[in-house]
């Protein structure tokens, strides 16, 4: 026989023939030792065994750090199960869970959308971790955390309830709640219908009266058939579909069909029904707005499609030097760039970049705008002595 902390009196006792060893119970030194010890004693009470058998069976439940601790006990130091219980709790006392205070129950409240049954399960689990909990405190905290208004009002009819009484009353409210949830889950889901068009033409009469006036004219297409609905409400009748399920004024198919007919001009003979008869086709109107905006950005005076020349300069002679020629080119590029980026037609005027005309103050230039063939000359700058020649020559020239 090896070294063991049990006294010889314990080792001499035989285990019962049909004794079920608690091999399914394991304690490795990381759990609450009090919980393990309580569960072990309950198991031994169920087996109906004595003190010596309990001592022999207890090491079977130990593992890891716990079994190493047990094997390190002095030889022959255990005479009874109370000896091993005290030593066990003393060794792993830091693992004993701290008892919770009843005030912790105030933090257990029913969440939005949480079933009452699940809330009660969480509440009961928390109650088990509180030592010395009274029924008055438990019932007060439970009532405080309830969202089920009917159940909550019922609990306020009595100052103190036992937890057993609360569980009995709760069954009725839980059953009602779950019955309603089951009925809602079986009910067919309805999804909001979205119309075909973003905007609808305003009508001078309710849509039901409008439909009644044009129903026999063959203007509107036949609607798609309604889906079969078991036990449909007979009070919801649609005159357009000739069936039950929704009212005529709520029919999206009818609204879409009317709007389509208005945009296609099929209700011209019924213009009095339309609040804005001039805007029968809103899509075309939006396109018209876009075209108008583009026209406002284009040059005035029928310049669309023309080749626009912003500046033409002319002098008696060629530029006096290469630097003067570069200066003229710079003026032209500045004038053309500013015109392309501007949203408004450019003004025919002179800016600081035109200061080179100061060289000839005795011959101020003349500004001419001319449309020549497919081109538009915005500014023709000519010297005084060439005004007659340039004007007649430019205006009579055709551009290929």
Order of alpha helices (4+ residues) and beta strands (2+ residues): alpha-alpha-alpha-alpha-alpha-alpha-alpha-alpha-alpha-alpha-beta-beta-alpha-alpha-beta-beta-alpha-beta-beta-alpha
